[in-house]
Amino acid sequence: MSGRFIVVDGPSGVGKTTATALLAGALAAEGWQVHPTKEPTRTKLGETARYGTDDYRGLTLACLVAADRYHHLETEVRPALAAGKIVLCDRYLATSLVLQRLDGVDPAFIWDINRLADRPDLIVILTGDPASSRARAAARGIHSRFHRGGLDAGRREMDLYVRVSQELSDAGFAVHVHDVGEQSPDDVAATLLGPVRALLKAGGNGQTPTGSAARISES
């Protein structure tokens, strides 16, 4: 496949969706072909996993999420990569390793049911202040039981993302962890352009960027 698969992950409310959109816009402005996407997907299967967390738990939910991922890869991610596009995905494997673990699922089982999922070329994991992330998630609207529970739950989620980032790195995944701190969404996206550009420059994904320079500069 000639494209590149990049994932942006992290706790709810940390700014993944905004950063992914801004990063996609910046890369498109440089002339790259970009395909933004997200998990759970907007398919019936993905919507069941996204909004069904009060009905499905543990192993059942873990399998639902994994099934949505394999369908996503087959119908959307792989075709975009085959067309030479940069696929930017909001949430992927790290989310399963965190949320399903918080749901009592053995990590070995999570790794096992995801063992045939495509390996991203780069995993970006955003971290930040749990109180700020929980407040942003609440303002946006809570649809998952994982995002209830207040600050203590937010701290557990954040700590586990930090741990999972190391687990992924130890397993040979390319991982870039970035603490958003007090950065604005534009600044976060600008910072992430650095490792993304390095990947594209080093890998050579079959594209030649054309058009205007990026509207977001590196910090």
HUGIBEL-V854461 format. One record per helix or strand of 2 or more residues. SS is the DSSP state (hx for helix, st for strand). FROM is the first residue (numbers start at 1). TO is the last residue. Records with the same first field share a line. If there is no record, write none. Layout:
# HUGIBEL-V854461
SS: FROM-TO ; FROM-TO
This chain:
# HUGIBEL-V854461
st: 4-10 ; 34-38 ; 86-90 ; 122-127 ; 175-179
hx: 16-29 ; 44-51 ; 58-82 ; 93-102 ; 107-113 ; 130-140 ; 145-147 ; 150-170 ; 185-203
